Amino acid sequence: MIIFGTKGYLYQLAILTLVCGRCGNPSAHTLKKRVTKFTLFFVPLFAFSTKYATQCTFCGAEQQVTKEQADQLLAQSTGQAGGSPAHNRTEQQNPYQR
């Protein structure tokens, strides 16, 4: 007997201040990433669905966004103008190294 199925994971990527398209209020919006993974014997093996959405904290309206839009919003929230965090990494010197 083989036991398989799916499991969903929800990640909160950022909290942004945007104007809501539904209620028109400038309020906080959460940027969320929803990943659905295939499981075999309750072990998640691979992701087969990834969706991004923003949700207004004032009225609760949720709007689906593309991966590119989510990356752009995430870059704006961290203050980077189009670069990924891996490219802006700074090396730290080891204090124990002579």
C-alpha positions as CSV (number, residue, x, y, z in Angstrom):
1,M,0.0,0.0,0.0
2,I,1.4,3.3,-1.1
3,I,0.4,6.5,0.7
4,F,0.7,9.7,-1.2
5,G,-0.9,13.1,-1.2
6,T,-0.2,16.8,-1.0
7,K,0.7,19.3,1.7
8,G,0.5,23.1,1.5
9,Y,3.0,25.5,3.0
10,L,2.3,29.3,3.5
11,Y,5.2,31.7,3.8
12,Q,4.9,35.4,4.7
13,L,7.5,37.2,2.7
14,A,7.0,40.8,3.6
15,I,4.6,43.4,4.9
16,L,4.1,46.3,2.5
17,T,2.2,49.6,2.6
18,L,0.0,49.8,-0.5
19,V,-3.3,51.3,-1.6
20,C,-5.9,48.6,-1.7
21,G,-7.7,48.1,-5.0
22,R,-10.9,47.1,-3.3
23,C,-11.4,49.5,-0.4
24,G,-9.0,52.3,-1.6
25,N,-7.3,52.7,1.8
26,P,-3.5,52.9,2.1
27,S,-2.9,50.1,4.5
28,A,-0.5,47.2,5.2
29,H,-0.6,44.3,2.8
30,T,1.1,41.0,3.5
31,L,2.9,39.4,0.6
32,K,2.4,35.6,0.8
33,K,3.9,32.6,-1.0
34,R,1.8,29.4,-1.1
35,V,3.7,26.2,-2.0
36,T,2.0,22.9,-2.6
37,K,4.3,19.8,-2.4
38,F,3.7,16.2,-3.4
39,T,4.2,13.8,-0.5
40,L,5.0,10.1,-0.4
41,F,4.6,8.4,3.0
42,F,4.2,11.8,4.5
43,V,7.6,13.0,3.3
44,P,7.4,16.1,1.0
45,L,9.3,15.3,-2.2
46,F,8.9,18.2,-4.6
47,A,6.9,21.4,-5.1
48,F,4.4,21.3,-8.0
49,S,2.5,24.5,-7.4
50,T,3.7,27.9,-6.2
51,K,1.4,31.0,-6.0
52,Y,1.9,34.5,-4.8
53,A,-0.7,36.9,-3.3
54,T,-1.1,40.1,-1.4
55,Q,-3.7,40.5,1.2
56,C,-5.1,43.8,2.6
57,T,-5.1,43.9,6.4
58,F,-7.9,46.5,6.4
59,C,-10.6,44.8,4.4
60,G,-9.1,41.3,3.9
61,A,-9.1,41.4,0.1
62,E,-6.6,39.0,-1.5
63,Q,-5.1,39.6,-4.9
64,Q,-3.0,37.0,-6.9
65,V,0.3,38.4,-8.3
66,T,2.9,36.8,-10.6
67,K,6.3,35.7,-9.4
68,E,7.9,38.7,-11.2
69,Q,5.5,41.1,-9.4
70,A,6.2,39.4,-6.1
71,D,10.0,39.7,-6.6
72,Q,9.6,43.4,-7.5
73,L,7.5,44.1,-4.4
74,L,10.0,42.2,-2.3
75,A,12.9,44.2,-3.7
76,Q,11.0,47.5,-3.1
77,S,10.3,46.5,0.5
78,T,14.0,45.7,1.3
79,G,15.1,49.0,-0.4
80,Q,17.0,47.3,-3.2
81,A,16.6,48.6,-6.7
82,G,16.3,45.4,-8.6
83,G,19.1,43.2,-7.1
84,S,18.8,40.0,-5.2
85,P,20.0,39.8,-1.6
86,A,22.8,37.3,-2.7
87,H,24.4,39.9,-4.9
88,N,24.5,42.5,-2.1
89,R,26.2,40.3,0.4
90,T,29.2,41.7,2.3
91,E,32.0,39.6,3.6
92,Q,32.7,39.8,7.3
93,Q,36.3,39.5,8.5
94,N,37.0,36.7,10.9
95,P,38.1,38.3,14.2
96,Y,40.3,35.2,15.1
97,Q,42.2,35.2,11.8
98,R,45.6,36.9,11.8
